[in-house]
Amino acid sequence: MWELLEGLGKENREKVAWSINEQVIQTGIGKGKPFEYSLEGISSTEAVFREHEAIDLVFSKGTDEEIMSALQTNNVPIRIREMQELVKSGYEFTFDDVNNSFILDLP
């Protein structure tokens, strides 16, 4: 999807991508579907640690500033915004050690 939106410029690309992802997330939430967020492909142990920390902050209702600090970035990535939407809708997570992923579901 990023390649298709590349000509929009970074700020517009993120707005359009979020608009698309938000609709997908809201449709899944409306149907009570579970979500999975995999850490597969994250290359370093440090990056995995930062991702865990950011997700813990999302579910403990940390601020955007705390989340950006944990991820060492200057914006809240779309994947994190997706999780924030799930938290707002009452989703909780468990961690699947076998698949190295977060399973997000309604209690």
N, CA, C and O atoms as CSV, one atom per row, in Angstrom:
chain,resi,resn,atom,element,x,y,z
A,1,MET,N,N,0.821,-1.181,0.000
A,1,MET,CA,C,0.000,0.000,0.000
A,1,MET,C,C,0.873,1.257,0.000
A,1,MET,O,O,0.562,2.242,-0.669
A,2,TRP,N,N,1.988,1.207,0.772
A,2,TRP,CA,C,2.855,2.387,0.854
A,2,TRP,C,C,3.327,2.823,-0.526
A,2,TRP,O,O,3.389,4.018,-0.816
A,3,GLU,N,N,3.662,1.854,-1.381
A,3,GLU,CA,C,4.149,2.191,-2.719
A,3,GLU,C,C,3.084,2.932,-3.519
A,3,GLU,O,O,3.397,3.880,-4.239
A,4,LEU,N,N,1.831,2.508,-3.399
A,4,LEU,CA,C,0.747,3.168,-4.120
A,4,LEU,C,C,0.539,4.607,-3.654
A,4,LEU,O,O,0.155,5.468,-4.445
A,5,LEU,N,N,0.790,4.864,-2.386
A,5,LEU,CA,C,0.549,6.189,-1.805
A,5,LEU,C,C,1.788,7.083,-1.801
A,5,LEU,O,O,1.727,8.225,-1.346
A,6,GLU,N,N,2.897,6.575,-2.302
A,6,GLU,CA,C,4.168,7.280,-2.200
A,6,GLU,C,C,4.147,8.678,-2.800
A,6,GLU,O,O,4.792,9.581,-2.266
A,7,GLY,N,N,3.426,8.877,-3.892
A,7,GLY,CA,C,3.389,10.175,-4.552
A,7,GLY,C,C,2.663,11.257,-3.769
A,7,GLY,O,O,2.692,12.421,-4.168
A,8,LEU,N,N,2.018,10.908,-2.676
A,8,LEU,CA,C,1.255,11.879,-1.897
A,8,LEU,C,C,2.101,12.707,-0.948
A,8,LEU,O,O,1.625,13.711,-0.418
A,9,GLY,N,N,3.325,12.315,-0.726
A,9,GLY,CA,C,4.146,12.976,0.288
A,9,GLY,C,C,3.889,12.327,1.636
A,9,GLY,O,O,2.831,11.741,1.863
A,10,LYS,N,N,4.855,12.434,2.519
A,10,LYS,CA,C,4.798,11.707,3.791
A,10,LYS,C,C,3.551,12.022,4.622
A,10,LYS,O,O,2.861,11.105,5.068
A,11,GLU,N,N,3.256,13.299,4.833
A,11,GLU,CA,C,2.131,13.666,5.696
A,11,GLU,C,C,0.798,13.199,5.110
A,11,GLU,O,O,-0.016,12.610,5.820
A,12,ASN,N,N,0.572,13.455,3.835
A,12,ASN,CA,C,-0.680,13.034,3.203
A,12,ASN,C,C,-0.777,11.512,3.109
A,12,ASN,O,O,-1.856,10.941,3.266
A,13,ARG,N,N,0.349,10.863,2.854
A,13,ARG,CA,C,0.366,9.405,2.773
A,13,ARG,C,C,-0.072,8.801,4.104
A,13,ARG,O,O,-0.860,7.856,4.127
A,14,GLU,N,N,0.431,9.337,5.205
A,14,GLU,CA,C,0.050,8.808,6.515
A,14,GLU,C,C,-1.423,9.057,6.807
A,14,GLU,O,O,-2.094,8.201,7.383
A,15,LYS,N,N,-1.931,10.219,6.416
A,15,LYS,CA,C,-3.360,10.509,6.626
A,15,LYS,C,C,-4.238,9.547,5.841
A,15,LYS,O,O,-5.210,9.019,6.379
A,16,VAL,N,N,-3.909,9.315,4.580
A,16,VAL,CA,C,-4.702,8.413,3.738
A,16,VAL,C,C,-4.582,6.984,4.256
A,16,VAL,O,O,-5.581,6.272,4.355
A,17,ALA,N,N,-3.363,6.565,4.586
A,17,ALA,CA,C,-3.160,5.202,5.096
A,17,ALA,C,C,-3.939,4.995,6.387
A,17,ALA,O,O,-4.556,3.947,6.571
A,18,TRP,N,N,-3.920,5.988,7.295
A,18,TRP,CA,C,-4.667,5.859,8.536
A,18,TRP,C,C,-6.163,5.783,8.262
A,18,TRP,O,O,-6.871,5.001,8.895
A,19,SER,N,N,-6.641,6.581,7.334
A,19,SER,CA,C,-8.069,6.563,6.990
A,19,SER,C,C,-8.495,5.169,6.522
A,19,SER,O,O,-9.559,4.680,6.901
A,20,ILE,N,N,-7.669,4.544,5.706
A,20,ILE,CA,C,-7.963,3.190,5.217
A,20,ILE,C,C,-7.902,2.200,6.373
A,20,ILE,O,O,-8.830,1.415,6.570
A,21,ASN,N,N,-6.812,2.233,7.139
A,21,ASN,CA,C,-6.649,1.284,8.244
A,21,ASN,C,C,-7.723,1.456,9.308
A,21,ASN,O,O,-8.191,0.473,9.884
A,22,GLU,N,N,-8.113,2.692,9.570
A,22,GLU,CA,C,-9.139,2.942,10.579
A,22,GLU,C,C,-10.458,2.267,10.192
A,22,GLU,O,O,-11.149,1.714,11.048
A,23,GLN,N,N,-10.800,2.314,8.917
A,23,GLN,CA,C,-12.030,1.669,8.458
A,23,GLN,C,C,-11.953,0.154,8.642
A,23,GLN,O,O,-12.923,-0.474,9.067
A,24,VAL,N,N,-10.815,-0.419,8.327
A,24,VAL,CA,C,-10.627,-1.873,8.494
A,24,VAL,C,C,-10.741,-2.246,9.968
A,24,VAL,O,O,-11.422,-3.209,10.319
A,25,ILE,N,N,-10.073,-1.481,10.829
A,25,ILE,CA,C,-10.109,-1.745,12.268
A,25,ILE,C,C,-11.538,-1.619,12.794
A,25,ILE,O,O,-12.006,-2.488,13.531
A,26,GLN,N,N,-12.228,-0.550,12.422
A,26,GLN,CA,C,-13.598,-0.329,12.910
A,26,GLN,C,C,-14.548,-1.428,12.434
A,26,GLN,O,O,-15.446,-1.831,13.173
A,27,THR,N,N,-14.357,-1.911,11.216
A,27,THR,CA,C,-15.191,-3.011,10.716
A,27,THR,C,C,-14.951,-4.266,11.558
A,27,THR,O,O,-15.902,-4.943,11.948
A,28,GLY,N,N,-13.689,-4.572,11.836
A,28,GLY,CA,C,-13.360,-5.736,12.667
A,28,GLY,C,C,-13.882,-5.598,14.081
A,28,GLY,O,O,-14.388,-6.560,14.660
A,29,ILE,N,N,-13.760,-4.406,14.639
A,29,ILE,CA,C,-14.268,-4.151,15.988
A,29,ILE,C,C,-15.779,-4.345,16.009
A,29,ILE,O,O,-16.321,-4.970,16.921
A,30,GLY,N,N,-16.451,-3.808,15.001
A,30,GLY,CA,C,-17.906,-3.933,14.924
A,30,GLY,C,C,-18.370,-5.375,14.878
A,30,GLY,O,O,-19.472,-5.693,15.327
A,31,LYS,N,N,-17.535,-6.249,14.337
A,31,LYS,CA,C,-17.875,-7.674,14.250
A,31,LYS,C,C,-17.294,-8.482,15.406
A,31,LYS,O,O,-17.474,-9.697,15.476
A,32,GLY,N,N,-16.588,-7.790,16.324
A,32,GLY,CA,C,-15.996,-8.482,17.474
A,32,GLY,C,C,-14.851,-9.401,17.102
A,32,GLY,O,O,-14.569,-10.362,17.818
A,33,LYS,N,N,-14.195,-9.122,16.004
A,33,LYS,CA,C,-13.112,-9.981,15.522
A,33,LYS,C,C,-11.850,-9.817,16.363
A,33,LYS,O,O,-11.574,-8.726,16.862
A,34,PRO,N,N,-11.088,-10.888,16.519
A,34,PRO,CA,C,-9.780,-10.774,17.175
A,34,PRO,C,C,-8.759,-10.218,16.174
A,34,PRO,O,O,-8.968,-10.288,14.963
A,35,PHE,N,N,-7.672,-9.674,16.682
A,35,PHE,CA,C,-6.593,-9.142,15.858
A,35,PHE,C,C,-5.291,-9.772,16.331
A,35,PHE,O,O,-5.166,-10.171,17.489
A,36,GLU,N,N,-4.341,-9.854,15.437
A,36,GLU,CA,C,-3.015,-10.359,15.795
A,36,GLU,C,C,-1.978,-9.366,15.306
A,36,GLU,O,O,-2.033,-8.897,14.169
A,37,TYR,N,N,-1.039,-9.055,16.174
A,37,TYR,CA,C,0.064,-8.164,15.804
A,37,TYR,C,C,1.362,-8.931,16.008
A,37,TYR,O,O,1.773,-9.192,17.139
A,38,SER,N,N,1.997,-9.287,14.908
A,38,SER,CA,C,3.197,-10.101,14.945
A,38,SER,C,C,4.454,-9.247,15.030
A,38,SER,O,O,4.545,-8.182,14.419
A,39,LEU,N,N,5.410,-9.732,15.791
A,39,LEU,CA,C,6.714,-9.080,15.875
A,39,LEU,C,C,7.708,-9.708,14.902
A,39,LEU,O,O,8.886,-9.351,14.884
A,40,GLU,N,N,7.222,-10.643,14.100
A,40,GLU,CA,C,8.076,-11.289,13.119
A,40,GLU,C,C,8.623,-10.241,12.161
A,40,GLU,O,O,7.890,-9.370,11.692
A,41,GLY,N,N,9.884,-10.329,11.882
A,41,GLY,CA,C,10.499,-9.395,10.958
A,41,GLY,C,C,11.170,-8.212,11.629
A,41,GLY,O,O,11.908,-7.470,10.981
A,42,ILE,N,N,10.924,-8.024,12.928
A,42,ILE,CA,C,11.634,-6.963,13.640
A,42,ILE,C,C,13.034,-7.494,13.912
A,42,ILE,O,O,13.208,-8.529,14.556
A,43,SER,N,N,14.014,-6.776,13.417
A,43,SER,CA,C,15.353,-7.347,13.309
A,43,SER,C,C,16.173,-7.428,14.588
A,43,SER,O,O,16.909,-8.395,14.781
A,44,SER,N,N,16.065,-6.452,15.450
A,44,SER,CA,C,16.957,-6.467,16.609
A,44,SER,C,C,16.202,-6.702,17.909
A,44,SER,O,O,15.014,-6.398,18.024
A,45,THR,N,N,16.910,-7.243,18.874
A,45,THR,CA,C,16.347,-7.464,20.202
A,45,THR,C,C,15.917,-6.152,20.821
A,45,THR,O,O,14.886,-6.085,21.489
A,46,GLU,N,N,16.700,-5.109,20.604
A,46,GLU,CA,C,16.366,-3.797,21.155
A,46,GLU,C,C,15.051,-3.265,20.560
A,46,GLU,O,O,14.224,-2.707,21.281
A,47,ALA,N,N,14.866,-3.437,19.264
A,47,ALA,CA,C,13.626,-2.975,18.613
A,47,ALA,C,C,12.420,-3.754,19.128
A,47,ALA,O,O,11.346,-3.181,19.311
A,48,VAL,N,N,12.586,-5.049,19.364
A,48,VAL,CA,C,11.497,-5.856,19.918
A,48,VAL,C,C,11.160,-5.373,21.325
A,48,VAL,O,O,9.987,-5.260,21.681
A,49,PHE,N,N,12.180,-5.089,22.121
A,49,PHE,CA,C,11.965,-4.569,23.474
A,49,PHE,C,C,11.196,-3.253,23.429
A,49,PHE,O,O,10.248,-3.067,24.191
A,50,ARG,N,N,11.595,-2.334,22.541
A,50,ARG,CA,C,10.902,-1.045,22.405
A,50,ARG,C,C,9.446,-1.245,21.992
A,50,ARG,O,O,8.559,-0.549,22.484
A,51,GLU,N,N,9.200,-2.191,21.092
A,51,GLU,CA,C,7.833,-2.468,20.634
A,51,GLU,C,C,6.978,-2.990,21.793
A,51,GLU,O,O,5.840,-2.554,21.972
A,52,HIS,N,N,7.520,-3.913,22.572
A,52,HIS,CA,C,6.816,-4.420,23.758
A,52,HIS,C,C,6.492,-3.269,24.711
A,52,HIS,O,O,5.373,-3.165,25.214
A,53,GLU,N,N,7.470,-2.417,24.951
A,53,GLU,CA,C,7.272,-1.291,25.861
A,53,GLU,C,C,6.167,-0.366,25.349
A,53,GLU,O,O,5.320,0.077,26.124
A,54,ALA,N,N,6.174,-0.076,24.056
A,54,ALA,CA,C,5.158,0.804,23.478
A,54,ALA,C,C,3.772,0.180,23.586
A,54,ALA,O,O,2.807,0.876,23.900
A,55,ILE,N,N,3.660,-1.099,23.336
A,55,ILE,CA,C,2.358,-1.768,23.412
A,55,ILE,C,C,1.865,-1.808,24.849
A,55,ILE,O,O,0.677,-1.611,25.104
A,56,ASP,N,N,2.765,-2.061,25.787
A,56,ASP,CA,C,2.373,-1.989,27.201
A,56,ASP,C,C,1.847,-0.593,27.548
A,56,ASP,O,O,0.875,-0.455,28.289
A,57,LEU,N,N,2.495,0.432,27.008
A,57,LEU,CA,C,2.036,1.802,27.251
A,57,LEU,C,C,0.661,2.051,26.640
A,57,LEU,O,O,-0.174,2.726,27.243
A,58,VAL,N,N,0.426,1.515,25.459
A,58,VAL,CA,C,-0.895,1.679,24.825
A,58,VAL,C,C,-1.971,1.102,25.735
A,58,VAL,O,O,-2.991,1.746,25.981
A,59,PHE,N,N,-1.746,-0.103,26.232
A,59,PHE,CA,C,-2.778,-0.772,27.028
A,59,PHE,C,C,-2.859,-0.260,28.464
A,59,PHE,O,O,-3.832,-0.538,29.166
A,60,SER,N,N,-1.845,0.483,28.907
A,60,SER,CA,C,-1.942,1.118,30.222
A,60,SER,C,C,-2.319,2.591,30.062
A,60,SER,O,O,-2.234,3.379,31.004
A,61,LYS,N,N,-2.737,2.937,28.849
A,61,LYS,CA,C,-3.202,4.294,28.502
A,61,LYS,C,C,-2.102,5.345,28.663
A,61,LYS,O,O,-2.344,6.452,29.143
A,62,GLY,N,N,-0.896,4.972,28.250
A,62,GLY,CA,C,0.208,5.931,28.233
A,62,GLY,C,C,-0.045,7.027,27.208
A,62,GLY,O,O,-0.866,6.870,26.304
A,63,THR,N,N,0.653,8.113,27.357
A,63,THR,CA,C,0.480,9.242,26.445
A,63,THR,C,C,1.200,8.977,25.122
A,63,THR,O,O,2.075,8.115,25.037
A,64,ASP,N,N,0.815,9.728,24.100
A,64,ASP,CA,C,1.503,9.618,22.817
A,64,ASP,C,C,2.979,9.939,22.980
A,64,ASP,O,O,3.823,9.307,22.344
A,65,GLU,N,N,3.301,10.906,23.816
A,65,GLU,CA,C,4.692,11.283,24.038
A,65,GLU,C,C,5.482,10.119,24.646
A,65,GLU,O,O,6.617,9.863,24.244
A,66,GLU,N,N,4.893,9.421,25.603
A,66,GLU,CA,C,5.561,8.261,26.212
A,66,GLU,C,C,5.770,7.158,25.175
A,66,GLU,O,O,6.825,6.524,25.136
A,67,ILE,N,N,4.769,6.938,24.349
A,67,ILE,CA,C,4.861,5.904,23.319
A,67,ILE,C,C,5.937,6.265,22.301
A,67,ILE,O,O,6.743,5.412,21.927
A,68,MET,N,N,5.960,7.515,21.851
A,68,MET,CA,C,6.983,7.947,20.894
A,68,MET,C,C,8.378,7.831,21.504
A,68,MET,O,O,9.328,7.461,20.813
A,69,SER,N,N,8.504,8.140,22.776
A,69,SER,CA,C,9.784,8.010,23.453
A,69,SER,C,C,10.230,6.546,23.496
A,69,SER,O,O,11.394,6.239,23.239
A,70,ALA,N,N,9.313,5.663,23.815
A,70,ALA,CA,C,9.644,4.234,23.864
A,70,ALA,C,C,10.107,3.725,22.499
A,70,ALA,O,O,11.031,2.918,22.405
A,71,LEU,N,N,9.455,4.206,21.451
A,71,LEU,CA,C,9.793,3.760,20.099
A,71,LEU,C,C,10.926,4.566,19.471
A,71,LEU,O,O,11.412,4.235,18.389
A,72,GLN,N,N,11.335,5.619,20.156
A,72,GLN,CA,C,12.378,6.515,19.662
A,72,GLN,C,C,12.013,7.068,18.280
A,72,GLN,O,O,12.782,6.981,17.323
A,73,THR,N,N,10.810,7.638,18.219
A,73,THR,CA,C,10.307,8.219,16.976
A,73,THR,C,C,9.629,9.545,17.283
A,73,THR,O,O,9.354,9.853,18.443
A,74,ASN,N,N,9.363,10.321,16.258
A,74,ASN,CA,C,8.729,11.622,16.470
A,74,ASN,C,C,7.264,11.635,16.033
A,74,ASN,O,O,6.654,12.699,15.929
A,75,ASN,N,N,6.706,10.462,15.780
A,75,ASN,CA,C,5.275,10.376,15.495
A,75,ASN,C,C,4.734,9.042,16.019
A,75,ASN,O,O,5.495,8.114,16.292
A,76,VAL,N,N,3.418,8.964,16.151
A,76,VAL,CA,C,2.791,7.720,16.588
A,76,VAL,C,C,2.498,6.899,15.331
A,76,VAL,O,O,1.665,7.294,14.516
A,77,PRO,N,N,3.178,5.758,15.169
A,77,PRO,CA,C,2.973,4.953,13.965
A,77,PRO,C,C,1.528,4.447,13.850
A,77,PRO,O,O,0.814,4.308,14.843
A,78,ILE,N,N,1.133,4.181,12.626
A,78,ILE,CA,C,-0.234,3.719,12.367
A,78,ILE,C,C,-0.532,2.441,13.145
A,78,ILE,O,O,-1.642,2.286,13.655
A,79,ARG,N,N,0.415,1.534,13.249
A,79,ARG,CA,C,0.173,0.274,13.976
A,79,ARG,C,C,-0.194,0.551,15.436
A,79,ARG,O,O,-0.996,-0.170,16.030
A,80,ILE,N,N,0.394,1.592,16.003
A,80,ILE,CA,C,0.093,1.954,17.386
A,80,ILE,C,C,-1.283,2.612,17.461
A,80,ILE,O,O,-2.039,2.363,18.400
A,81,ARG,N,N,-1.609,3.444,16.484
A,81,ARG,CA,C,-2.948,4.054,16.460
A,81,ARG,C,C,-4.027,2.976,16.365
A,81,ARG,O,O,-5.093,3.092,16.969
A,82,GLU,N,N,-3.735,1.929,15.599
A,82,GLU,CA,C,-4.681,0.815,15.498
A,82,GLU,C,C,-4.917,0.212,16.879
A,82,GLU,O,O,-6.058,-0.047,17.263
A,83,MET,N,N,-3.847,-0.008,17.613
A,83,MET,CA,C,-3.990,-0.589,18.949
A,83,MET,C,C,-4.725,0.358,19.888
A,83,MET,O,O,-5.515,-0.085,20.722
A,84,GLN,N,N,-4.473,1.651,19.760
A,84,GLN,CA,C,-5.206,2.613,20.585
A,84,GLN,C,C,-6.708,2.525,20.324
A,84,GLN,O,O,-7.506,2.651,21.253
A,85,GLU,N,N,-7.093,2.312,19.079
A,85,GLU,CA,C,-8.509,2.146,18.746
A,85,GLU,C,C,-9.068,0.877,19.396
A,85,GLU,O,O,-10.200,0.866,19.880
A,86,LEU,N,N,-8.273,-0.180,19.402
A,86,LEU,CA,C,-8.710,-1.433,20.021
A,86,LEU,C,C,-8.881,-1.255,21.532
A,86,LEU,O,O,-9.835,-1.773,22.112
A,87,VAL,N,N,-7.963,-0.527,22.167
A,87,VAL,CA,C,-8.078,-0.265,23.604
A,87,VAL,C,C,-9.358,0.514,23.888
A,87,VAL,O,O,-10.088,0.187,24.824
A,88,LYS,N,N,-9.634,1.537,23.092
A,88,LYS,CA,C,-10.848,2.337,23.275
A,88,LYS,C,C,-12.101,1.464,23.185
A,88,LYS,O,O,-13.120,1.762,23.808
A,89,SER,N,N,-12.015,0.392,22.409
A,89,SER,CA,C,-13.171,-0.487,22.216
A,89,SER,C,C,-13.204,-1.654,23.191
A,89,SER,O,O,-14.046,-2.545,23.070
A,90,GLY,N,N,-12.281,-1.652,24.166
A,90,GLY,CA,C,-12.316,-2.668,25.220
A,90,GLY,C,C,-11.487,-3.911,24.966
A,90,GLY,O,O,-11.586,-4.881,25.717
A,91,TYR,N,N,-10.672,-3.903,23.925
A,91,TYR,CA,C,-9.835,-5.067,23.641
A,91,TYR,C,C,-8.728,-5.198,24.672
A,91,TYR,O,O,-8.257,-4.207,25.230
A,92,GLU,N,N,-8.324,-6.430,24.914
A,92,GLU,CA,C,-7.201,-6.755,25.788
A,92,GLU,C,C,-6.239,-7.616,24.987
A,92,GLU,O,O,-6.602,-8.155,23.941
A,93,PHE,N,N,-5.004,-7.745,25.481
A,93,PHE,CA,C,-4.066,-8.568,24.737
A,93,PHE,C,C,-3.447,-9.653,25.593
A,93,PHE,O,O,-3.334,-9.536,26.813
A,94,THR,N,N,-3.053,-10.706,24.911
A,94,THR,CA,C,-2.189,-11.737,25.477
A,94,THR,C,C,-1.027,-11.862,24.499
A,94,THR,O,O,-1.136,-11.491,23.330
A,95,PHE,N,N,0.078,-12.387,24.993
A,95,PHE,CA,C,1.227,-12.559,24.112
A,95,PHE,C,C,1.412,-14.035,23.824
A,95,PHE,O,O,1.467,-14.857,24.738
A,96,ASP,N,N,1.507,-14.362,22.548
A,96,ASP,CA,C,1.723,-15.727,22.088
A,96,ASP,C,C,3.222,-15.916,21.853
A,96,ASP,O,O,3.759,-15.484,20.832
A,97,ASP,N,N,3.895,-16.570,22.816
A,97,ASP,CA,C,5.345,-16.759,22.724
A,97,ASP,C,C,5.748,-17.624,21.537
A,97,ASP,O,O,6.805,-17.416,20.940
A,98,VAL,N,N,4.910,-18.590,21.199
A,98,VAL,CA,C,5.236,-19.498,20.104
A,98,VAL,C,C,5.316,-18.738,18.780
A,98,VAL,O,O,6.247,-18.933,17.999
A,99,ASN,N,N,4.336,-17.875,18.538
A,99,ASN,CA,C,4.283,-17.123,17.279
A,99,ASN,C,C,4.868,-15.720,17.385
A,99,ASN,O,O,4.883,-14.979,16.402
A,100,ASN,N,N,5.352,-15.350,18.576
A,100,ASN,CA,C,5.946,-14.037,18.810
A,100,ASN,C,C,4.995,-12.920,18.358
A,100,ASN,O,O,5.359,-12.025,17.596
A,101,SER,N,N,3.764,-13.017,18.865
A,101,SER,CA,C,2.762,-12.028,18.456
A,101,SER,C,C,1.795,-11.721,19.591
A,101,SER,O,O,1.606,-12.511,20.516
A,102,PHE,N,N,1.199,-10.556,19.484
A,102,PHE,CA,C,0.161,-10.131,20.406
A,102,PHE,C,C,-1.182,-10.548,19.833
A,102,PHE,O,O,-1.465,-10.314,18.658
A,103,ILE,N,N,-2.003,-11.163,20.662
A,103,ILE,CA,C,-3.366,-11.518,20.272
A,103,ILE,C,C,-4.292,-10.537,20.999
A,103,ILE,O,O,-4.295,-10.460,22.228
A,104,LEU,N,N,-5.058,-9.807,20.234
A,104,LEU,CA,C,-5.944,-8.778,20.778
A,104,LEU,C,C,-7.378,-9.237,20.585
A,104,LEU,O,O,-7.809,-9.539,19.473
A,105,ASP,N,N,-8.103,-9.282,21.688
A,105,ASP,CA,C,-9.464,-9.804,21.644
A,105,ASP,C,C,-10.306,-9.142,22.733
A,105,ASP,O,O,-9.785,-8.560,23.684
A,106,LEU,N,N,-11.599,-9.247,22.566
A,106,LEU,CA,C,-12.506,-8.767,23.600
A,106,LEU,C,C,-12.561,-9.774,24.736
A,106,LEU,O,O,-12.493,-10.979,24.494
A,107,PRO,N,N,-12.683,-9.303,25.971
A,107,PRO,CA,C,-12.699,-10.245,27.112
A,107,PRO,C,C,-13.960,-11.101,27.108
A,107,PRO,O,O,-14.138,-11.942,27.989
